[in-house]
């Protein structure tokens, strides 16, 4: 744990230095205001690449997934949601939300056992109501006052920021229990592919729920890249504040219907 914390502190410190402006003001400390698109040309190229992959692979998979019987899709979504608790719970603790951490721990234990790995939401029937929202290390950094830093578009993974990328790296260096038991450590029960299949399944499940929303957004946007950038940042800020307010959009598209939980 000490090694993890030390690595984390050194990493964040180095990122802060890397993204300090010429005036010595650290962009990561600016929570409000416009997020700089420091790498816009590269980001736009990556965005176009991701769109090509989406049109060729992810959207067809999502449309095929939508044709599966509803119980299968519901069960799959429940399993993926149950797995997400492995990251949500430690972030509840890091944010000081111990009550929600306790509820989510109980839900994870009940649904993994009685609910057969989360296929069935047995926890809700036992009084552990699903009232939580997904949390991650990027949100935790935001709740601690760390600003977004520059906007990034990652290959395949899509929109991000320096802060959110930092949160993803924390997963790799030990912050994600599911990554630890599948990829990081050799176990006799899980394989590396289990992790990547679950991540891919999560993406397909998310894409299938929001096919119409994305199509409407692209159709109604003069600059689809700029719309996605703006709405991603708004959505992340809303989640850090645990706000239920509808995300404001640049147009009248259906981003507010986007399902992320």
Phi, psi and omega in degrees: 000316180299320179296320180297313182297317180297315179299318180298313182296316180297320181296311181298321179297319180291323178295319178300317179294319184296327184252020173284139180283175180295336179276003178082001179273130184276120181296333181290342182272356182265095183285326185255166179093184184284137177274131182290136174261074188296334186238044190302317182297315178292319180299317180294322178295317178294321178299316178296319177299315180296322177298320178298316177296320180297315181294325184274329189236300193289318179295315175300320177297318181296320179293322176293321178298323181293340180276350177292153177305143183305319179300325179290314179295320180295317179295319178297315179298322179295318179297314180295322177294321178296318178297325182296340177298334181297333175262325182298317185300308179298330178285328171303315181294314181298332179270001178080012180265074187288328179297312179294324177300319178295316179297315181292327176294317178296318179297317179298315182295314183291312184289330178289328182263286182297323182274010177054073178064013177102003179301320179247141180272070181291333183298320180297323179291339179264006176101356178267082188289140179282088180243004184275166171240151178298140176234151176217176185290332175296318177295321178297316177301319178297320179292338177276357178102006178279126179284174188291326191075198182287150175285141180227150168240119183264143176303132179070312185287332175090210187299145178198183172220172177302318180296315182291326174296321176301318178298322179293324179292328176300324176303316185290328182268014170129002185272353181246106181302324180293320175296322182297317185276348181254313186255310188292319182243146176279120177232158181275352184259334184230154179241164177304321183298333179299321179292312184290327176295318180294320178294318178295320178297322178298319179294317179294319178298315178298314182296321182293328180285343189232024179302310182296321181298315180292321179297317179294320179298314181294321182293323186265359183261133173289327178225096185301319179301311182295324179295315180296318179301309182297316185286327175298313181296317177299318182294320179294318179297321179297318181291324178296324179276357185052043182268143176261006180294148179290135180293127178289142183242166177280346179216196183260030181284182191259031180301329182294347178269358183301128182258115182244000181244000000 
